[in-house]
Amino acid sequence: MNNETGRILINLARSAIESNLGIGTTPLQADQHWLRVPGATYVTLLHDNKLRGRTGTLKAHRPLAEDVAANAIAAACSDLRFRPLTRNELSDVRIEICLLSDIEPILEGREAAALAWLRPGVDGVIFEYGRHHSTFLPEAWDDAADPAEFVAQLKYKAGLPPDFWDPNVKLSRYTVSRWDETGLLRPLQPLHL
């Protein structure tokens, strides 16, 4: 992973949004082999350093270029927390891309043992229990540096009480490489495509 990788992914995301808004002609094509390999991404849109849209994929199920384009369009137009992005706003929006590693299950039935596997500031975490699901990207550790508090917030996000635990809870973790349009590469854990 390097800055060139990030530049290509961000250009793909911006091109897809422009095309969807009728600004550009056609989205950029995936002309490199690694863009045709399945990948999972989160695309975040920021305006004045505030969230303006975010959508992502946890598991790689389509080519990386397609995943970036689809998530970019969804972040711009389908994040229910925000009204759809307009043509006039796009030039003021900064795009951030997170490329996710494979998901690694944490195989522990007791909460304290599962929490011991988490790496603050490094891991994105997925919480699953029945129909209750939630995830936080690694950047969420900025708001909760303690694994117990981090997972309590995940439970709340999933619609459960923060003190809930059951032996059937599934926790998984992943890492990300992150780029934004400021040109900074901020890998939290190196990934290999």
C-alpha positions as CSV (number, residue, x, y, z in Angstrom):
1,M,0.0,0.0,0.0
2,N,1.3,3.4,-0.9
3,N,0.2,6.9,-1.8
4,E,-0.3,5.9,-5.5
5,T,-2.8,3.2,-4.4
6,G,-4.7,5.8,-2.4
7,R,-4.6,8.3,-5.2
8,I,-6.0,5.8,-7.7
9,L,-8.8,4.7,-5.2
10,I,-9.8,8.3,-4.4
11,N,-9.8,9.2,-8.1
12,L,-12.1,6.2,-8.8
13,A,-14.4,7.4,-6.0
14,R,-14.6,11.0,-7.1
15,S,-15.1,10.0,-10.7
16,A,-18.0,7.7,-9.8
17,I,-19.7,10.5,-7.8
18,E,-19.2,13.0,-10.6
19,S,-20.6,10.6,-13.1
20,N,-23.6,9.8,-10.9
21,L,-24.3,13.6,-10.5
22,G,-24.0,14.1,-14.3
23,I,-20.8,16.1,-14.0
24,G,-18.3,13.8,-15.6
25,T,-18.7,11.7,-18.7
26,T,-18.0,8.1,-17.6
27,P,-16.3,6.8,-14.4
28,L,-12.7,5.9,-14.5
29,Q,-12.0,2.3,-15.5
30,A,-10.1,-0.3,-13.5
31,D,-7.1,-0.7,-15.7
32,Q,-4.8,-2.4,-13.2
33,H,-5.0,-6.0,-12.2
34,W,-5.2,-5.3,-8.4
35,L,-8.4,-3.2,-9.0
36,R,-10.1,-6.3,-10.3
37,V,-9.4,-8.4,-7.3
38,P,-12.2,-8.5,-4.7
39,G,-11.9,-5.9,-2.0
40,A,-13.9,-4.3,0.8
41,T,-13.8,-0.6,1.4
42,Y,-15.5,2.2,3.3
43,V,-15.8,5.6,1.6
44,T,-16.2,8.7,3.8
45,L,-17.2,12.1,2.6
46,L,-16.2,15.1,4.8
47,H,-17.2,18.7,4.6
48,D,-15.3,21.2,6.8
49,N,-13.9,18.1,8.6
50,K,-17.4,16.9,9.5
51,L,-19.0,13.7,8.3
52,R,-21.1,14.3,5.2
53,G,-21.7,10.6,4.2
54,R,-20.2,7.2,4.8
55,T,-20.9,3.8,3.4
56,G,-18.9,0.6,3.2
57,T,-18.5,-3.1,2.7
58,L,-17.1,-5.4,5.4
59,K,-16.5,-8.5,3.2
60,A,-14.9,-8.5,-0.2
61,H,-17.5,-9.7,-2.7
62,R,-16.8,-7.7,-5.8
63,P,-13.8,-6.2,-7.6
64,L,-12.1,-3.5,-5.6
65,A,-12.8,-0.8,-8.2
66,E,-16.5,-1.6,-8.2
67,D,-16.6,-1.6,-4.5
68,V,-15.1,1.8,-4.2
69,A,-17.4,3.3,-6.9
70,A,-20.5,1.8,-5.4
71,N,-19.6,2.9,-1.9
72,A,-18.7,6.4,-3.1
73,I,-22.1,6.8,-4.8
74,A,-23.9,5.4,-1.8
75,A,-22.0,7.7,0.6
76,A,-23.0,10.7,-1.6
77,C,-26.6,9.8,-2.3
78,S,-27.9,7.1,0.1
79,D,-26.6,7.7,3.6
80,L,-29.9,8.3,5.4
81,R,-28.3,10.6,7.9
82,F,-27.8,13.2,5.2
83,R,-29.6,14.7,2.2
84,P,-28.1,13.6,-1.1
85,L,-25.0,15.4,-2.2
86,T,-25.5,18.1,-4.9
87,R,-23.2,19.1,-7.8
88,N,-22.4,22.4,-6.1
89,E,-21.3,20.7,-2.9
90,L,-18.9,18.2,-4.5
91,S,-16.0,20.5,-4.9
92,D,-16.0,21.3,-1.1
93,V,-16.1,17.6,-0.1
94,R,-13.0,15.7,0.8
95,I,-13.0,11.9,0.2
96,E,-11.5,9.3,2.5
97,I,-11.0,5.7,1.6
98,C,-10.5,2.8,4.0
99,L,-9.4,-0.5,2.5
100,L,-10.3,-3.3,4.9
101,S,-8.3,-6.5,5.6
102,D,-9.9,-9.9,5.8
103,I,-12.2,-10.3,8.8
104,E,-10.7,-12.3,11.7
105,P,-13.1,-13.9,14.1
106,I,-12.3,-13.6,17.8
107,L,-13.1,-17.1,19.2
108,E,-13.9,-16.5,22.8
109,G,-17.2,-17.0,24.6
110,R,-16.5,-14.8,27.6
111,E,-16.5,-11.1,27.2
112,A,-13.3,-10.4,29.2
113,A,-11.4,-13.0,27.1
114,A,-12.7,-11.6,23.9
115,L,-11.8,-8.0,24.9
116,A,-8.2,-9.1,25.5
117,W,-7.9,-9.8,21.8
118,L,-8.7,-6.3,20.7
119,R,-5.9,-3.9,19.8
120,P,-7.0,-0.3,20.6
121,G,-6.3,2.1,17.7
122,V,-5.6,-0.7,15.3
123,D,-8.7,-3.0,15.0
124,G,-12.0,-2.3,13.5
125,V,-14.5,-4.4,15.3
126,I,-17.7,-6.2,14.3
127,F,-20.3,-7.1,16.9
128,E,-23.0,-9.8,16.0
129,Y,-25.7,-11.3,18.1
130,G,-28.8,-12.7,16.4
131,R,-30.3,-9.9,14.3
132,H,-28.1,-7.3,16.1
133,H,-25.1,-6.1,14.1
134,S,-22.7,-3.2,14.3
135,T,-19.2,-2.2,13.4
136,F,-16.7,0.6,14.2
137,L,-13.7,1.5,12.0
138,P,-10.4,1.7,13.9
139,E,-10.8,5.5,14.1
140,A,-13.6,5.0,16.6
141,W,-10.9,4.2,19.2
142,D,-10.4,8.0,19.4
143,D,-13.7,8.2,21.3
144,A,-13.3,5.0,23.4
145,A,-9.7,3.9,24.0
146,D,-10.7,1.2,26.5
147,P,-11.8,-2.2,24.8
148,A,-14.8,-2.5,27.3
149,E,-16.1,0.9,26.5
150,F,-15.5,0.4,22.8
151,V,-17.5,-2.8,22.7
152,A,-20.2,-1.2,25.0
153,Q,-20.7,1.5,22.3
154,L,-20.9,-1.3,19.6
155,K,-23.6,-3.0,21.6
156,Y,-25.5,0.2,22.0
157,K,-25.2,0.9,18.2
158,A,-26.5,-2.6,17.6
159,G,-29.6,-1.9,19.7
160,L,-28.6,-3.7,22.9
161,P,-27.8,-2.4,26.4
162,P,-24.1,-1.6,26.9
163,D,-23.8,-4.2,29.6
164,F,-25.3,-7.0,27.5
165,W,-23.3,-10.2,27.0
166,D,-24.2,-13.7,25.9
167,P,-21.8,-16.6,25.1
168,N,-23.3,-16.6,21.5
169,V,-22.0,-13.0,20.8
170,K,-19.6,-13.0,17.9
171,L,-16.8,-10.4,17.8
172,S,-14.5,-10.1,14.8
173,R,-11.8,-7.7,13.9
174,Y,-10.1,-6.2,10.8
175,T,-7.5,-3.6,10.0
176,V,-7.6,-0.8,7.5
177,S,-5.3,1.2,5.3
178,R,-6.6,4.7,5.0
179,W,-6.1,7.5,2.5
180,D,-7.7,10.9,2.0
181,E,-7.5,13.7,-0.5
182,T,-4.9,15.6,1.5
183,G,-2.5,13.1,0.1
184,L,-1.6,11.5,3.4
185,L,-1.1,7.8,3.7
186,R,-2.1,6.6,7.1
187,P,-1.8,2.9,7.3
188,L,-2.9,1.3,10.5
189,Q,-1.8,-2.1,9.4
190,P,-0.2,-3.0,6.1
191,L,-2.4,-5.0,3.7
192,H,-1.4,-7.1,0.7
193,L,-3.5,-7.2,-2.5
